[in-house]
Amino acid sequence: MENLATMKGRTTRGQYAGLFVIYMVLQIVAGALAAAIPLLGMVLGFGSWGLMLMAAGRRSQDCGRSGWFVIIPFYAIWIFFEPGQAGENRFGPDPRDTVVTRPLV
């Protein structure tokens, strides 16, 4: 989750699902805040929407497509189920690779 506010890199299905849950919670909070403090609710709502849009773009890149594919209706739902490309693609290394390198001490 270190690349939360960027379009660079790739996002796994699990990370995307976790971000979607956080997005939904933030949207509920933004809706509740909008009744009391409309400006704050609007800022929180649009801010969380922007972060989710970036996450969908990274997830699209994990599937080997450009982040612009998220403007297609229902594509953000489709990428919940589509597996990502194995290995490195043009958008970066595979985020599922779990090889950990530690310095020898």
C-alpha positions, 0 to 999 in steps of 0.5 A: 500500500506504499503507492496509494496515491499514485498511478505507478505500479501494480495492485493485486486483487486482494489489495484492490478489494481491501481498498474498495472496502475502505472506499465504501466506509469513507463514502458512508462517512462522507455521506453522514458528514455531508448532512452536518458539514457539506463542504467537509463531506464533499472533500472526503467523498471526492478524495476517497473517489480519487484514491479508488480511481487510482487503485483501479488504474493500478489494478488495470495495469496489473492485468496488462492494460492501460489505466485508462480502461477504468473509464469503461462502465463496469470495468472496475467491477470486472477487474475484481475477478480477472487475474493479473499477469504473471511476472513483470509487465510493462507497468512494473514487477509482479506484486505477488512475487514474495522473494524477500532479500535480506542483507547478510549480517 
